[in-house]
Amino acid sequence: MIKFAHTSDWHLGKRQDNDPERFDDNFKAINHIILQALEQKVDFFLICGDIFDRPNPHPRTLYLAHHYLQLLQKAKIPVYIVRGNHDVSQRFISENTLEFFEKLGLFWILENEMNEFELEGMKIRLYGVGFVYDYMGNLYESIDSLIENSPIDKDYYNILLLHASVSGLVTSEGLASDARPARSDDDKMSGSALLLANYGFNYVALGHHHRTAWTRMKNSLIAYSGAPEHWNIRNWDGPGIPTTFKYWLLVEIEAGADYPTITEISFPVRPKIYYLQDYREMSPNETVQKIKTDFESLNEDLPEAVLRGRIYLSFNRLEEQNPFVDWKTWIPDLLQRSSFIDFVDHEVASELDDTTELTDFDIMDEYVEKNYPKQAEIWLSLIKQGLETLSDLDIQKYDVKDDKVDDMKVSMLKKLEEIKSDA
């Protein structure tokens, strides 16, 4: 029997919310995975894209990544990877950090190519397709080109490594994976499990979406391993339920078996709590007391937890009952460690169909359309530009100084004031 580890989306170097502890959390998760893989005596190890969170990782990220990958190298466990969209810049596919690590012998990059070997009398072929940018064509064209150069041979056990969005997979809890069906025929990076199954690979190892999920179709097993850490609230458990574990996939293949056997191997991670509460019908005193009670309890029970969530308030109602308090400033201050709780103002959000699924921009969009209809297009364009700029900046203490961010905010605010004065 052959055993291998399927992992993806390590995002090494990610410093969520600029928190150094979250930087360390990721490497702790990788340590768990590698030690468990060594204990399972896997024959090879797959990383299906996004090893790093950015194309030019900080030296400390490189040092730690080298340290952990060396554990596999010293154990003589070969590592195969494909390129993810975070690993390299769209403009500079070659001469990247991944190639540097490959030269050190830490892994082999499958960049639209095939690698074959034999283990315990079983012949295995690994095919790899990295993330497909728009200018590269589309996902299926890349797979077709790879197979044309290296046709699938049924005498081999054929495994495809892919970093892409593929719909049609289900989690062990029966939930749909994060991936959504392609929005149109022009959706370059999206695929479906059914179309992938038609190629005839025995196993398709996916990366890009962070929730563990899989499906069996036409003698193919197609699976997302999931990310080693929770970076997206959508991957957490329901409101009030601590999310304390993540998984990687142990895959066992045996000659003659219809499908490989996959096992979710769990390991502990920092707890995450999604907090959801509606205070719209409460008086100011009741609101304050409820917030204090809830968060004192959370701090006591899970002091190390990452806390996110959404609170529904009617600031107008609070101000009417007590106009001497700056509620929009005071309530966030009350929540000390919960600076990443979204506050949804009832007067803006109540007219929307499904507030719990909306992003901050959706709510802002509704607000702008309602209050500044003539300038809505300019407002939204400016806000989008600002959000994109902020997301492009890596606000780490090593990389971007606060004054650059402050200068950008000042210029945005000035422009917003100009638009507001014209309204």
Buried (B, 14 or more C-beta within 10 A) or exposed (E): EBBBBBBBBBBBBBBBEEEEEBBEBBBBBBBBBBEBBBEBEBBBBBBBBBBBBBBBBBEEBBEBBBEBBBBBBEEEBBBBBBBBBBBBEEEEBEEBBBBEBBEEEBBBBBBBBBBBEEBEEBBBBBBBBBBBBEEBEBBBEBBEEBBEEBEBEEEBBBBBBBBBBBBBBEBEEEEEBBBEEBEEEEBBBBBBBBBBBEBBBBBBBBBBBBBBBBBBBEEBBBBBBBBBBBBEBEBBBEEEEBBBEBBBBBBBBEEEEEEBEBEBBBBEBBBBBBBBBEBBEBEBEEBBEEBEEBBEEBBEEBEEBBBBBBBBBBBEBBBEBEEEBEBEEEBBEBBEEBEBBBBBBBBBBEEBEEBEEBEEEBBBBBBBEEEBEEBBEBBBEBBEEBBEEEEEEBBBEEEEEEEEBEEBEEEBEEBBEEEEEEE
